[in-house]
Amino acid sequence: MSVRVTYEHELEALKKDLKEMAHAVEAAIEQTFAAFEDQNYVMAEDVIKGDRTVNDMERAIEARCLSLILRQQPVAGDLRQVSTALKVVTDLERIGDHASDIAELILRTKSKHAYHIVKHLPVMASAAQKMVHDAIEAFIRQDVDAALEIIQKDDEVDALFNQVKTDVVELLKTSPDQVDQGIDLLMIAKYLERIGDHAVNVCEWTQFSKTGALKNVRII
């Protein structure tokens, strides 16, 4: 087998690993909000335990990328693929971390109605979850146009975060005894806002992978 054919196989293996990690993170997000809505504490604990697997995936992909760079010294489009992988796994890992953070808060709230106490929180959770799904799909398909559309959706998530803050303030005015729960719900909203930011990053790295430009600045 020629050096180039071996290299192509290694790149394909890298893409496969990235897809597996991306789908694992997306599954963690879905499970987190199913657990939140249903107050399913077993599912929340599974999300927390599963975060270790996502971390292991990140380290394995980083090792593969560094091996490719050191042994093959890729250039142009190949270098973009490898460097994109190094960046994307960081954002995927952080999304997984935030899913685990939210799961820990779900275990702490222990309230059957927590998901619906703050009016805009379920809407924000749905919007952030869709951003992650769409960002991952755009990355896997290398769809630059879709990635650009998803980036615009971050404004919607940010606006919902501000509405959640207002909701929590109103909650504490009428139910000051729920201050601890209100703070936890606000923290969940903050994690959702960060998840949206990482989804944006994935989209920007998708653009870079295809064009060599990041934030409209040509790099490679």
ABEGO torsion letter per residue (X at the ends): XBAAAAAAAAAAAAAAAAAAAAAAAAAAAAAAAAAAAAGBAAAAAAAAAAAAAAAAAAAAAAAAAAAAAAAAGBBEAAAAAAAAAAAAAAAAAAAAAAAAAAAAAAAAAGBAAAAAABAAAAAAAAAAAAAAAAAAAAAAAGBAAAAAAAAAAAAAAAAAAAAAAAAAAAAAAABAAAAAAAAAAAAAAAAAAAAAAAAAAAAAAAAAAAAGBBGGBBAX
